[in-house]
Amino acid sequence: MTALSPSVEATSGSSSTLAPLDGRTSLFEPPGGLLMWIIVAVELLAFGVLFAFIGLLRGSEPEAFRSGQALLDDGVGLALTFTLLTSGWLVAEAVHACRQADWRGARVRYALALAVGLAFVALKTWDYAAKASAGIALGVSPFWDAYLLATGFHFIHVLLGLYMLARVGRKVGRSRFEDPETSVAGTALFWHMCDVAWFFLFPLFHLAV
């Protein structure tokens, strides 16, 4: 596989502008790299099993879900959705900037995406703390078991995605990637997977049974 590298700013302060990201069109070289697509497909399969389990639980434990949903704040859920949507859009714009060899613009967009993504982390951490202070934990009810485990699984993916975005944002336009197409577009693909997973988690828990 061949991928073109971003510009590299030399230690002397000068920079040499190389070609933008190449983009992939082959079935075996999709944007982001085949390996990342396989990883995302496996992760989405795991999330799919989780969604199916929650759906079955909603049908078998309607009272537990109704009582649990009464304690959820839909405003917080919508705010979490908005932060992920915004961060995902910024990451997509960062990838577009990389394809145009606009390294400075890409770094700005990565920084903003990270800031908004960290807002999601802060808000979700506050949500977990509020639930814990109210005595909500694993074992309290089937609803809260599903809520804490499913959103916690998603939360781990968000933290991993933010780490990946931070590494790419720090390097883009400054140092060479071994495979810039996979690093840049692949990281964006993983981050969009977090968006997709949340779009299923939100209605499963917040929409009335």
PAROTI-401417 format. One record per residue (C-alpha): residue number from 0; residue in one letter; x, y, z. Coordinates in nm, 2 decimals, m for minus. Example, Ala and Ser with C-alpha at 12.3 -4.5 7.8 and 13.67 -1.06 7.14 Angstrom:
REM PAROTI-401417
R | k | r | xx | yy | zz
R | 0 | A | 1.23 | m0.45 | 0.78;
R | 1 | S | 1.37 | m0.11 | 0.71;
***
This chain:
REM PAROTI-401417
R | k | r | xx | yy | zz
R | 0 | M | 0.00 | 0.00 | 0.00;
R | 1 | T | 0.12 | 0.35 | m0.08;
R | 2 | A | 0.03 | 0.66 | 0.10;
R | 3 | L | 0.17 | 1.01 | 0.08;
R | 4 | S | 0.30 | 1.18 | 0.38;
R | 5 | P | 0.20 | 1.52 | 0.53;
R | 6 | S | 0.44 | 1.81 | 0.54;
R | 7 | V | 0.72 | 1.78 | 0.79;
R | 8 | E | 0.83 | 2.09 | 0.98;
R | 9 | A | 1.21 | 2.07 | 1.01;
R | 10 | T | 1.38 | 2.14 | 1.34;
R | 11 | S | 1.51 | 2.46 | 1.21;
R | 12 | G | 1.16 | 2.60 | 1.18;
R | 13 | S | 1.12 | 2.56 | 0.81;
R | 14 | S | 0.87 | 2.32 | 0.65;
R | 15 | S | 0.87 | 2.12 | 0.33;
R | 16 | T | 0.52 | 2.08 | 0.19;
R | 17 | L | 0.46 | 1.73 | 0.05;
R | 18 | A | 0.15 | 1.60 | m0.13;
R | 19 | P | m0.19 | 1.58 | 0.06;
R | 20 | L | m0.34 | 1.25 | 0.16;
R | 21 | D | m0.40 | 1.02 | m0.13;
R | 22 | G | m0.75 | 0.88 | m0.04;
R | 23 | R | m0.83 | 0.52 | m0.12;
R | 24 | T | m1.08 | 0.39 | m0.38;
R | 25 | S | m1.00 | 0.02 | m0.41;
R | 26 | L | m1.21 | m0.23 | m0.23;
R | 27 | F | m0.90 | m0.36 | m0.06;
R | 28 | E | m0.76 | m0.01 | 0.01;
R | 29 | P | m1.06 | 0.18 | 0.15;
R | 30 | P | m1.02 | 0.53 | 0.30;
R | 31 | G | m0.87 | 0.47 | 0.65;
R | 32 | G | m0.72 | 0.14 | 0.56;
R | 33 | L | m0.86 | m0.21 | 0.54;
R | 34 | L | m0.74 | m0.30 | 0.89;
R | 35 | M | m0.92 | m0.01 | 1.05;
R | 36 | W | m1.24 | m0.11 | 0.86;
R | 37 | I | m1.21 | m0.46 | 1.00;
R | 38 | I | m1.16 | m0.33 | 1.35;
R | 39 | V | m1.46 | m0.10 | 1.33;
R | 40 | A | m1.68 | m0.38 | 1.18;
R | 41 | V | m1.59 | m0.61 | 1.47;
R | 42 | E | m1.66 | m0.33 | 1.72;
R | 43 | L | m1.99 | m0.25 | 1.56;
R | 44 | L | m2.08 | m0.62 | 1.57;
R | 45 | A | m2.01 | m0.61 | 1.95;
R | 46 | F | m2.22 | m0.30 | 1.99;
R | 47 | G | m2.50 | m0.47 | 1.78;
R | 48 | V | m2.51 | m0.76 | 2.02;
R | 49 | L | m2.53 | m0.51 | 2.30;
R | 50 | F | m2.81 | m0.32 | 2.13;
R | 51 | A | m3.01 | m0.64 | 2.07;
R | 52 | F | m2.97 | m0.74 | 2.44;
R | 53 | I | m3.10 | m0.40 | 2.55;
R | 54 | G | m3.39 | m0.42 | 2.31;
R | 55 | L | m3.49 | m0.76 | 2.46;
R | 56 | L | m3.45 | m0.63 | 2.81;
R | 57 | R | m3.68 | m0.33 | 2.73;
R | 58 | G | m3.95 | m0.58 | 2.63;
R | 59 | S | m3.90 | m0.82 | 2.92;
R | 60 | E | m3.85 | m0.56 | 3.20;
R | 61 | P | m4.08 | m0.27 | 3.10;
R | 62 | E | m4.14 | m0.16 | 3.46;
R | 63 | A | m3.77 | m0.15 | 3.54;
R | 64 | F | m3.71 | 0.06 | 3.23;
R | 65 | R | m3.99 | 0.30 | 3.30;
R | 66 | S | m3.87 | 0.36 | 3.65;
R | 67 | G | m3.51 | 0.40 | 3.54;
R | 68 | Q | m3.60 | 0.63 | 3.25;
R | 69 | A | m3.79 | 0.86 | 3.49;
R | 70 | L | m3.45 | 0.94 | 3.65;
R | 71 | L | m3.27 | 1.01 | 3.33;
R | 72 | D | m3.22 | 1.37 | 3.22;
R | 73 | D | m3.31 | 1.40 | 2.85;
R | 74 | G | m3.14 | 1.74 | 2.84;
R | 75 | V | m2.81 | 1.58 | 2.94;
R | 76 | G | m2.87 | 1.30 | 2.68;
R | 77 | L | m2.93 | 1.56 | 2.41;
R | 78 | A | m2.62 | 1.76 | 2.51;
R | 79 | L | m2.41 | 1.45 | 2.49;
R | 80 | T | m2.55 | 1.38 | 2.15;
R | 81 | F | m2.48 | 1.74 | 2.04;
R | 82 | T | m2.12 | 1.72 | 2.16;
R | 83 | L | m2.05 | 1.40 | 1.97;
R | 84 | L | m2.21 | 1.53 | 1.65;
R | 85 | T | m2.01 | 1.85 | 1.67;
R | 86 | S | m1.68 | 1.67 | 1.74;
R | 87 | G | m1.75 | 1.42 | 1.45;
R | 88 | W | m1.82 | 1.71 | 1.21;
R | 89 | L | m1.49 | 1.88 | 1.32;
R | 90 | V | m1.29 | 1.56 | 1.27;
R | 91 | A | m1.44 | 1.52 | 0.92;
R | 92 | E | m1.34 | 1.87 | 0.84;
R | 93 | A | m0.99 | 1.80 | 0.97;
R | 94 | V | m0.96 | 1.50 | 0.73;
R | 95 | H | m1.08 | 1.72 | 0.45;
R | 96 | A | m0.81 | 1.98 | 0.54;
R | 97 | C | m0.55 | 1.71 | 0.54;
R | 98 | R | m0.65 | 1.61 | 0.19;
R | 99 | Q | m0.61 | 1.97 | 0.08;
R | 100 | A | m0.27 | 1.98 | 0.25;
R | 101 | D | m0.40 | 2.26 | 0.49;
R | 102 | W | m0.21 | 2.13 | 0.79;
R | 103 | R | m0.26 | 2.44 | 1.00;
R | 104 | G | m0.64 | 2.42 | 0.94;
R | 105 | A | m0.63 | 2.05 | 1.02;
R | 106 | R | m0.46 | 2.11 | 1.35;
R | 107 | V | m0.71 | 2.37 | 1.45;
R | 108 | R | m1.00 | 2.14 | 1.37;
R | 109 | Y | m0.84 | 1.85 | 1.56;
R | 110 | A | m0.79 | 2.08 | 1.86;
R | 111 | L | m1.16 | 2.19 | 1.85;
R | 112 | A | m1.27 | 1.83 | 1.81;
R | 113 | L | m1.07 | 1.73 | 2.11;
R | 114 | A | m1.21 | 2.01 | 2.32;
R | 115 | V | m1.57 | 1.92 | 2.23;
R | 116 | G | m1.50 | 1.55 | 2.28;
R | 117 | L | m1.36 | 1.63 | 2.63;
R | 118 | A | m1.68 | 1.81 | 2.70;
R | 119 | F | m1.86 | 1.48 | 2.63;
R | 120 | V | m1.62 | 1.31 | 2.88;
R | 121 | A | m1.68 | 1.58 | 3.14;
R | 122 | L | m2.06 | 1.57 | 3.11;
R | 123 | K | m2.07 | 1.19 | 3.11;
R | 124 | T | m1.84 | 1.17 | 3.41;
R | 125 | W | m2.07 | 1.42 | 3.59;
R | 126 | D | m2.37 | 1.19 | 3.49;
R | 127 | Y | m2.20 | 0.89 | 3.64;
R | 128 | A | m2.11 | 1.08 | 3.96;
R | 129 | A | m2.47 | 1.20 | 4.00;
R | 130 | K | m2.60 | 0.85 | 3.96;
R | 131 | A | m2.35 | 0.71 | 4.21;
R | 132 | S | m2.44 | 0.98 | 4.47;
R | 133 | A | m2.81 | 0.88 | 4.42;
R | 134 | G | m2.72 | 0.52 | 4.51;
R | 135 | I | m2.74 | 0.39 | 4.16;
R | 136 | A | m2.49 | 0.11 | 4.09;
R | 137 | L | m2.47 | m0.23 | 3.93;
R | 138 | G | m2.72 | m0.47 | 4.08;
R | 139 | V | m2.98 | m0.20 | 4.16;
R | 140 | S | m3.21 | m0.30 | 3.87;
R | 141 | P | m3.18 | m0.45 | 3.52;
R | 142 | F | m3.22 | m0.11 | 3.37;
R | 143 | W | m2.93 | 0.04 | 3.55;
R | 144 | D | m2.71 | m0.27 | 3.49;
R | 145 | A | m2.77 | m0.23 | 3.12;
R | 146 | Y | m2.73 | 0.15 | 3.13;
R | 147 | L | m2.40 | 0.15 | 3.32;
R | 148 | L | m2.25 | m0.14 | 3.13;
R | 149 | A | m2.35 | m0.02 | 2.78;
R | 150 | T | m2.27 | 0.35 | 2.82;
R | 151 | G | m1.95 | 0.25 | 3.01;
R | 152 | F | m1.84 | 0.03 | 2.71;
R | 153 | H | m1.91 | 0.33 | 2.48;
R | 154 | F | m1.73 | 0.56 | 2.72;
R | 155 | I | m1.41 | 0.35 | 2.69;
R | 156 | H | m1.43 | 0.38 | 2.31;
R | 157 | V | m1.47 | 0.75 | 2.34;
R | 158 | L | m1.16 | 0.78 | 2.56;
R | 159 | L | m0.96 | 0.56 | 2.31;
R | 160 | G | m1.09 | 0.77 | 2.02;
R | 161 | L | m0.98 | 1.09 | 2.19;
R | 162 | Y | m0.64 | 0.95 | 2.25;
R | 163 | M | m0.61 | 0.86 | 1.88;
R | 164 | L | m0.73 | 1.21 | 1.78;
R | 165 | A | m0.48 | 1.38 | 2.01;
R | 166 | R | m0.19 | 1.18 | 1.87;
R | 167 | V | m0.29 | 1.25 | 1.51;
R | 168 | G | m0.36 | 1.62 | 1.57;
R | 169 | R | m0.02 | 1.66 | 1.74;
R | 170 | K | 0.17 | 1.50 | 1.45;
R | 171 | V | m0.03 | 1.62 | 1.14;
R | 172 | G | 0.18 | 1.85 | 0.93;
R | 173 | R | 0.47 | 1.83 | 1.17;
R | 174 | S | 0.62 | 1.48 | 1.14;
R | 175 | R | 0.58 | 1.18 | 0.92;
R | 176 | F | 0.32 | 0.91 | 0.97;
R | 177 | E | 0.42 | 0.56 | 0.86;
R | 178 | D | 0.08 | 0.55 | 0.68;
R | 179 | P | m0.09 | 0.89 | 0.70;
R | 180 | E | m0.40 | 0.78 | 0.52;
R | 181 | T | m0.47 | 0.51 | 0.78;
R | 182 | S | m0.37 | 0.73 | 1.07;
R | 183 | V | m0.58 | 1.03 | 0.97;
R | 184 | A | m0.88 | 0.88 | 0.79;
R | 185 | G | m0.87 | 0.56 | 1.00;
R | 186 | T | m0.88 | 0.76 | 1.33;
R | 187 | A | m1.18 | 0.96 | 1.19;
R | 188 | L | m1.35 | 0.63 | 1.10;
R | 189 | F | m1.31 | 0.50 | 1.46;
R | 190 | W | m1.44 | 0.83 | 1.60;
R | 191 | H | m1.75 | 0.82 | 1.37;
R | 192 | M | m1.81 | 0.47 | 1.50;
R | 193 | C | m1.85 | 0.62 | 1.85;
R | 194 | D | m2.11 | 0.86 | 1.70;
R | 195 | V | m2.30 | 0.58 | 1.54;
R | 196 | A | m2.30 | 0.37 | 1.86;
R | 197 | W | m2.43 | 0.66 | 2.06;
R | 198 | F | m2.72 | 0.72 | 1.81;
R | 199 | F | m2.85 | 0.38 | 1.91;
R | 200 | L | m2.78 | 0.40 | 2.28;
R | 201 | F | m2.96 | 0.73 | 2.33;
R | 202 | P | m3.30 | 0.62 | 2.20;
R | 203 | L | m3.27 | 0.27 | 2.36;
R | 204 | F | m3.24 | 0.43 | 2.70;
R | 205 | H | m3.42 | 0.76 | 2.67;
R | 206 | L | m3.72 | 0.68 | 2.45;
R | 207 | A | m4.02 | 0.57 | 2.66;
R | 208 | V | m4.10 | 0.19 | 2.67;
***
